């Protein structure tokens, strides 16, 4: 994409309502624009990042054996009345009536609807286990939306739901999602720590939040320091025994404020205790028959008797993850995107677009990098150099390739690593090879 043809409405000043780093940078870098309290439009740069995060989440769900579908945003209230959650959920639920005076709601979550889908289609244990998921926009009418996409009213979420014939099978599904989440967040460039958590309005008796440590986190968290840098499972057989991975993560103390045990925490060696703020990026629940019982979701078991299905649900805040990534990866100049989710991998900066040699080298690099599958944002405008450098530091692309007459006099272009700040000079062909051999 050429900057001269792009849509990048940057802000020079930080809006007064932006209280945390991610909100400030998302507004200034032209990733989002607020349309109402807690409701945002996703502008082109932000939308590119959002879709990349969504794809990584999808790939890890598929790898774990989950099956994607898509449910509607509007749900009939009668399903929620079956589970007794319609009146209990509170004012966070947006309730509406259609022209026929039928009660509907804008779904904040989908346990009831997915249970209805499952019970209408599955009759036997032979068609189990199953994990169904979708990635969908949701709405919760937060009383005080704040911190940009970190606590908005409308948000993009991945929610999965597992169906098993017994509690042992449900625990295996829980373990699959536990490991899938570790892998997902690592691919997004985040260090996540699973912590015992309160089940809240979802319910159940087993729950973990996946927390990214950040000074601006909304939760107080406590954990053993070794959990922060613990290696993430690779080459996982999701049909095998995942319990060793779970025990490795849960044998060390980690809990959110609601589940914190001060006495247990003091038993950790003092130099290994970590008390910090954290951002929730995922939450998993096992809740047994909480929904299948009131909604009569049964299957014929191995002996022919009907049994209530055992269920769990597993959420990842896809849009919230943009904020979490920025909170975890930024500096005073702007965002520092991990390569896996950056809107473009390379920022190509022409210092003098009206110089024929500079333009020829930039155009050649742009064409060849694009042909090799490297995503490039090419600043071909006549903006002054300092402003270009500030813009590219703000939007946080992993690499900058800086081309100008002075360097080209000795056949050199400059390469800057946004994360480390390291710079090197290379011939244009060597710069091309640097990126194409890593594609």
C-alpha positions as CSV (number, residue, x, y, z in Angstrom):
1,X,0.0,0.0,0.0
2,X,1.2,3.5,-0.9
3,X,0.7,6.1,1.8
4,X,-0.4,8.5,-1.0
5,X,-3.4,6.2,-1.7
6,X,-4.1,5.0,1.8
7,X,-6.6,6.1,4.5
8,X,-4.6,6.8,7.7
9,X,-6.2,9.6,9.7
10,X,-3.5,10.2,12.3
11,X,-3.9,12.5,15.3
12,X,-1.2,14.8,16.4
13,X,-2.7,15.4,19.8
14,X,-3.9,12.8,22.3
15,X,-7.6,13.0,22.9
16,X,-8.4,13.9,26.5
17,X,-10.6,10.8,27.1
18,X,-7.6,8.4,26.4
19,X,-6.3,7.5,29.8
20,X,-4.0,4.5,29.0
21,X,-1.3,3.9,26.4
22,X,-3.1,1.5,24.2
23,X,-6.1,3.9,23.9
24,X,-3.9,6.9,23.2
25,X,-1.9,5.1,20.5
26,X,-4.8,3.4,18.8
27,X,-6.5,6.8,18.4
28,X,-3.3,8.7,17.4
29,X,-2.2,6.0,14.9
30,X,-5.5,5.9,13.2
31,X,-6.5,2.3,14.2
32,X,-9.9,3.2,15.6
33,X,-12.4,6.1,15.9
34,X,-15.0,6.3,18.6
35,X,-18.6,6.5,17.4
36,X,-20.4,6.3,20.8
37,X,-19.4,5.4,24.4
38,X,-17.5,2.1,24.1
39,X,-18.3,1.7,20.4
40,X,-15.6,2.1,17.8
41,X,-15.1,2.0,14.0
42,X,-12.1,0.0,13.0
43,X,-10.0,2.0,10.5
44,X,-7.8,0.2,7.8
45,X,-4.6,-0.2,9.9
46,X,-6.6,-1.4,13.0
47,X,-8.7,-3.7,10.9
48,X,-5.7,-5.4,9.4
49,X,-4.3,-6.1,12.8
50,X,-7.7,-7.3,14.0
51,X,-8.0,-9.8,11.2
52,X,-4.5,-11.2,11.8
53,X,-5.3,-11.7,15.4
54,X,-8.5,-13.4,14.5
55,X,-6.7,-15.7,12.0
56,X,-4.2,-16.9,14.6
57,X,-7.0,-17.5,17.1
58,X,-8.8,-19.5,14.4
59,X,-5.8,-21.6,13.4
60,X,-5.1,-22.7,17.0
61,X,-8.8,-23.5,17.6
62,X,-8.8,-25.6,14.4
63,X,-5.6,-27.3,15.5
64,X,-7.1,-28.3,18.8
65,X,-10.0,-29.9,17.0
66,X,-12.7,-27.3,17.4
67,X,-15.2,-26.8,14.6
68,X,-16.2,-23.3,13.4
69,X,-19.7,-22.1,12.9
70,X,-21.4,-18.7,13.1
71,X,-24.4,-17.8,15.3
72,X,-26.5,-14.7,15.0
73,X,-25.9,-11.6,17.1
74,X,-29.6,-11.3,18.0
75,X,-31.0,-14.1,20.2
76,X,-34.6,-15.0,21.2
77,X,-35.1,-14.2,24.9
78,X,-37.0,-17.5,25.4
79,X,-33.7,-19.4,25.2
80,X,-32.3,-17.4,28.0
81,X,-35.5,-17.9,30.0
82,X,-35.0,-21.6,29.7
83,X,-31.6,-21.3,31.5
84,X,-33.1,-18.7,33.9
85,X,-30.4,-16.2,32.9
86,X,-32.7,-13.7,31.1
87,X,-33.7,-11.9,34.3
88,X,-30.6,-12.7,36.3
89,X,-28.0,-11.2,33.8
90,X,-28.6,-7.6,34.6
91,X,-28.5,-4.3,32.8
92,X,-25.4,-5.3,30.8
93,X,-27.7,-7.2,28.5
94,X,-29.2,-5.1,25.7
95,X,-32.9,-6.2,25.4
96,X,-35.1,-5.2,22.5
97,X,-38.5,-6.1,20.9
98,X,-39.1,-6.6,17.2
99,X,-42.2,-5.3,15.4
100,X,-44.2,-8.3,16.6
101,X,-43.4,-7.5,20.2
102,X,-41.2,-10.6,20.6
103,X,-38.4,-10.2,23.1
104,X,-34.8,-10.4,21.7
105,X,-31.4,-9.6,23.0
106,X,-28.1,-8.6,21.5
107,X,-26.0,-11.6,22.7
108,X,-23.3,-11.0,25.3
109,X,-22.4,-14.7,25.1
110,X,-23.9,-17.8,23.5
111,X,-24.2,-20.7,26.0
112,X,-28.0,-21.0,25.5
113,X,-28.0,-20.7,21.7
114,X,-25.2,-23.2,21.2
115,X,-26.9,-25.6,23.6
116,X,-30.1,-25.3,21.6
117,X,-28.2,-26.1,18.4
118,X,-26.5,-29.1,19.9
119,X,-29.6,-30.6,21.5
120,X,-31.5,-30.3,18.2
121,X,-28.9,-32.2,16.3
122,X,-27.1,-34.7,18.5
123,X,-28.9,-37.8,19.9
124,X,-26.1,-40.3,20.8
125,X,-22.8,-40.4,22.6
126,X,-21.4,-41.8,19.4
127,X,-21.5,-38.3,17.9
128,X,-19.4,-36.9,20.8
129,X,-17.2,-35.2,21.9
130,X,-17.5,-32.0,20.0
131,X,-16.1,-28.5,20.5
132,X,-17.9,-25.8,18.5
133,X,-16.7,-22.2,18.2
134,X,-17.4,-18.9,16.4
135,X,-15.8,-15.5,16.2
136,X,-18.5,-12.8,16.5
137,X,-19.3,-9.3,17.5
138,X,-21.0,-9.0,20.9
139,X,-22.4,-6.3,23.1
140,X,-22.4,-5.7,26.8
141,X,-23.8,-2.5,28.1
142,X,-21.0,-1.6,30.5
143,X,-22.0,1.1,32.9
144,X,-18.7,2.9,32.5
145,X,-17.0,1.9,29.2
146,X,-13.4,3.1,29.4
147,X,-9.8,2.4,28.2
148,X,-10.8,2.2,24.6
149,X,-11.2,-1.4,23.3
150,X,-10.0,-2.8,26.7
151,X,-13.5,-2.2,28.1
152,X,-15.8,-1.3,25.3
153,X,-19.5,-2.2,24.9
154,X,-19.2,-3.7,21.5
155,X,-16.3,-6.2,21.0
156,X,-15.1,-9.1,18.8
157,X,-14.9,-12.4,20.7
158,X,-14.0,-16.0,20.0
159,X,-16.2,-18.3,22.1
160,X,-15.9,-22.0,22.1
161,X,-18.3,-24.6,23.7
162,X,-17.5,-28.2,24.5
163,X,-20.0,-31.1,24.7
164,X,-19.0,-34.4,26.3
165,X,-20.8,-37.4,27.6
166,X,-19.1,-37.4,31.1
167,X,-17.0,-35.2,33.4
168,X,-13.7,-36.9,32.4
169,X,-14.3,-36.1,28.7
170,X,-15.2,-32.5,29.7
171,X,-11.9,-32.2,31.5
172,X,-10.1,-33.4,28.4
173,X,-11.8,-30.6,26.4
174,X,-10.9,-28.1,29.0
175,X,-7.3,-29.2,28.8
176,X,-7.3,-28.8,25.0
177,X,-8.5,-25.2,25.2
178,X,-6.0,-24.5,28.0
179,X,-3.1,-25.6,25.8
180,X,-4.6,-24.0,22.7
181,X,-4.7,-20.7,24.6
182,X,-1.1,-20.9,25.7
183,X,-0.1,-21.4,22.1
184,X,-2.4,-18.6,20.8
185,X,-1.1,-15.9,23.0
186,X,2.5,-16.9,22.4
187,X,2.0,-16.6,18.7
188,X,0.6,-13.1,19.3
189,X,3.8,-12.1,21.0
190,X,2.3,-12.2,24.6
191,X,3.4,-13.9,27.8
192,X,0.2,-15.2,29.3
193,X,-0.2,-16.7,32.8
194,X,-3.2,-18.9,33.5
195,X,-4.7,-18.1,36.9
196,X,-7.5,-19.5,39.0
197,X,-10.5,-17.3,38.6
198,X,-14.0,-16.6,39.7
199,X,-16.7,-18.0,37.3
200,X,-18.9,-15.0,37.4
201,X,-22.2,-15.0,35.5
202,X,-21.1,-18.0,33.3
203,X,-21.1,-20.3,36.3
204,X,-19.4,-23.6,37.1
205,X,-16.7,-24.8,39.5
206,X,-13.5,-24.7,37.4
207,X,-12.2,-21.6,35.7
208,X,-8.9,-20.0,34.6
209,X,-8.2,-16.6,33.3
210,X,-5.2,-16.0,31.0
211,X,-3.5,-12.8,32.2
212,X,-0.9,-10.6,30.5
213,X,1.0,-8.5,33.0
214,X,0.8,-4.8,32.5
215,X,0.8,-1.8,34.8
216,X,-2.5,-0.6,33.4
217,X,-4.2,-4.0,34.0
218,X,-7.7,-3.9,35.6
219,X,-6.9,-6.9,37.9
220,X,-4.6,-7.4,40.8
221,X,-2.8,-10.7,40.3
222,X,-0.4,-12.9,42.3
223,X,1.8,-15.6,40.9
224,X,5.1,-17.5,41.0
225,X,7.6,-15.6,38.8
226,X,8.6,-18.8,36.9
227,X,5.2,-18.9,35.2
228,X,5.9,-15.7,33.3
229,X,8.7,-17.2,31.2
230,X,7.7,-20.8,31.1
231,X,8.1,-22.3,27.6
232,X,4.9,-22.8,25.5
233,X,4.1,-26.3,24.4
234,X,5.1,-27.1,20.8
235,X,4.3,-30.0,18.5
236,X,1.3,-30.8,20.7
237,X,-0.8,-34.0,20.1
238,X,-4.2,-32.7,21.1
239,X,-5.6,-36.3,21.0
240,X,-3.0,-37.3,23.5
241,X,-2.6,-36.8,27.3
242,X,-2.4,-33.0,27.9
243,X,-2.5,-33.3,31.7
244,X,1.3,-32.9,32.1
245,X,1.1,-29.5,30.4
246,X,-1.7,-28.4,32.7
247,X,0.0,-29.7,35.9
248,X,3.2,-27.8,34.9
249,X,1.3,-24.6,34.8
250,X,-1.1,-25.1,37.7
251,X,1.4,-26.6,40.2
252,X,2.8,-23.1,40.8
253,X,0.7,-20.5,42.6
254,X,-1.2,-18.1,40.4
255,X,-4.5,-16.4,41.2
256,X,-6.5,-13.3,40.5
257,X,-7.6,-11.1,43.4
258,X,-11.0,-12.9,43.8
259,X,-9.3,-16.2,44.3
260,X,-6.1,-15.0,46.1
261,X,-5.0,-17.0,49.1
262,X,-2.5,-14.8,51.0
263,X,-1.3,-17.6,53.2
264,X,-0.5,-19.8,50.2
265,X,1.2,-16.9,48.4
266,X,3.6,-16.3,51.4
267,X,4.8,-19.9,51.0
268,X,6.5,-19.0,47.7
269,X,10.1,-18.0,48.2
270,X,10.2,-14.3,48.5
271,X,12.4,-13.7,45.4
272,X,9.8,-15.7,43.4
273,X,6.7,-13.8,44.5
274,X,5.1,-11.6,41.9
275,X,2.2,-9.2,42.7
276,X,1.3,-7.1,39.7
277,X,-1.5,-5.7,37.6
278,X,-2.8,-7.8,34.7
279,X,-5.0,-7.8,31.7
280,X,-7.4,-10.6,31.1
281,X,-7.1,-11.8,27.5
282,X,-8.9,-15.2,27.8
283,X,-11.2,-17.1,30.2
284,X,-12.1,-20.7,30.2
285,X,-14.9,-22.5,32.2
286,X,-16.0,-26.0,33.0
287,X,-19.6,-25.9,34.2
288,X,-20.9,-29.4,33.8
289,X,-24.7,-29.5,33.4
290,X,-25.4,-25.9,34.3
291,X,-27.1,-25.3,30.9
292,X,-27.8,-28.8,29.7
293,X,-30.0,-29.6,32.7
294,X,-32.5,-26.7,32.5
295,X,-32.5,-26.9,28.7
296,X,-32.8,-30.7,28.6
297,X,-29.8,-31.3,26.4
298,X,-29.4,-35.1,26.6
299,X,-27.9,-37.9,24.5
300,X,-28.2,-41.7,24.7
301,X,-25.2,-42.9,26.6
302,X,-23.2,-46.2,26.1
303,X,-25.8,-48.2,28.0
304,X,-28.8,-46.7,26.2
305,X,-29.8,-44.4,29.1
306,X,-30.2,-40.7,28.4
307,X,-27.5,-38.6,30.1
308,X,-27.1,-34.8,30.4
309,X,-24.2,-33.5,28.3
310,X,-21.2,-32.0,30.2
311,X,-20.2,-28.6,28.9
312,X,-17.6,-25.9,29.1
313,X,-17.1,-22.5,27.5
314,X,-13.9,-20.8,26.4
315,X,-13.6,-17.1,25.5
316,X,-10.9,-14.9,23.9
317,X,-11.4,-11.2,23.5
318,X,-10.1,-10.7,19.9
319,X,-10.6,-6.9,19.7
320,X,-9.4,-6.5,23.3
321,X,-6.1,-8.3,22.4
322,X,-5.1,-5.2,20.3
323,X,-5.1,-3.1,23.4
324,X,-3.3,-5.8,25.4
325,X,-0.5,-6.2,22.8
326,X,0.1,-2.5,22.7
327,X,0.1,-2.3,26.5
328,X,2.8,-5.0,26.5
329,X,4.8,-3.7,23.5
330,X,5.3,0.0,23.1
331,X,7.7,2.8,23.9
332,X,7.5,6.6,24.1
333,X,7.5,6.9,20.3
334,X,4.6,4.6,19.7
335,X,3.5,1.0,19.1
336,X,5.9,-1.9,18.6
337,X,3.9,-4.6,16.8
338,X,5.0,-8.3,16.9
339,X,5.6,-9.4,13.3
340,X,2.8,-11.9,13.5
341,X,0.1,-9.2,13.8
342,X,1.6,-6.1,12.4
343,X,-0.6,-4.3,9.8
344,X,2.4,-4.3,7.5
345,X,5.8,-6.0,8.0
346,X,7.9,-3.3,6.3
347,X,7.6,0.5,6.2
348,X,9.4,1.7,3.0
349,X,10.3,5.4,3.5
350,X,11.4,7.6,0.6
351,X,13.3,10.6,1.8
352,X,13.0,12.4,-1.6
353,X,10.2,11.1,-3.8
354,X,11.0,13.7,-6.5
355,X,14.6,12.4,-7.0
356,X,14.6,10.0,-9.9
357,X,17.1,7.5,-8.5
358,X,15.4,7.4,-5.1
359,X,12.0,6.9,-6.7
360,X,13.4,4.2,-9.0
361,X,15.0,2.2,-6.1
362,X,11.9,2.6,-3.9
363,X,9.5,1.5,-6.6
364,X,11.7,-1.5,-7.4
365,X,11.9,-2.6,-3.8
366,X,8.1,-2.1,-3.4
367,X,7.3,-4.2,-6.4
368,X,9.8,-7.0,-5.6
369,X,8.9,-7.2,-1.9
370,X,5.2,-7.3,-2.7
371,X,5.8,-10.0,-5.3
372,X,7.6,-12.1,-2.7
373,X,4.6,-11.8,-0.3
374,X,6.1,-9.2,2.0
375,X,3.5,-6.7,3.2
376,X,4.8,-3.2,2.6
377,X,3.5,0.3,3.5
378,X,5.4,2.7,1.1
379,X,5.6,6.3,2.1
380,X,5.8,8.0,-1.3
381,X,4.5,11.4,-0.1
382,X,6.4,14.7,-0.1
383,X,6.1,15.0,3.7
384,X,9.3,16.0,5.5
385,X,11.6,13.2,6.7
386,X,11.2,13.9,10.4
387,X,7.4,13.6,10.1
388,X,7.7,10.4,8.2
389,X,10.0,8.9,10.9
390,X,7.6,9.9,13.6
391,X,4.6,8.4,11.8
392,X,6.3,5.1,11.2
393,X,7.5,4.9,14.8
394,X,4.0,5.7,16.0
395,X,2.3,3.0,13.9
396,X,4.9,0.5,14.9
397,X,5.7,-1.6,11.8
398,X,8.5,-4.1,12.7
399,X,11.0,-2.9,10.0
400,X,11.7,0.4,8.3
401,X,13.6,0.6,5.0
402,X,14.9,4.2,4.5
403,X,15.9,5.3,1.1
404,X,17.4,8.7,0.1
405,X,19.9,10.3,-2.3
406,X,22.8,10.4,0.3
407,X,22.7,6.7,0.9
408,X,22.2,5.8,-2.7
409,X,25.3,7.7,-3.6
410,X,27.2,4.7,-2.2
411,X,24.4,2.2,-3.2
412,X,23.1,1.9,0.4
413,X,19.7,1.9,2.1
414,X,19.2,2.0,5.8
415,X,17.3,-0.8,7.7
416,X,15.8,0.0,11.2
417,X,14.5,-2.6,13.6
418,X,11.6,-0.9,15.4
419,X,11.8,-3.1,18.5
420,X,15.5,-2.9,19.1
421,X,16.3,0.4,17.4
422,X,19.2,-1.3,15.7
423,X,20.2,0.1,12.3
424,X,22.2,-1.3,9.4
425,X,23.1,-0.2,5.9
426,X,22.8,-2.6,3.0
427,X,22.7,-2.5,-0.7
428,X,19.1,-2.5,-2.1
429,X,19.5,-6.1,-3.3
430,X,20.8,-7.2,0.1
431,X,17.9,-5.4,1.8
432,X,15.5,-7.3,-0.5
433,X,17.1,-10.6,0.4
434,X,16.9,-9.8,4.1
435,X,13.1,-9.8,4.0
436,X,12.4,-12.3,1.2
437,X,14.4,-15.1,2.7
438,X,12.4,-14.7,6.0
439,X,9.0,-14.7,4.4
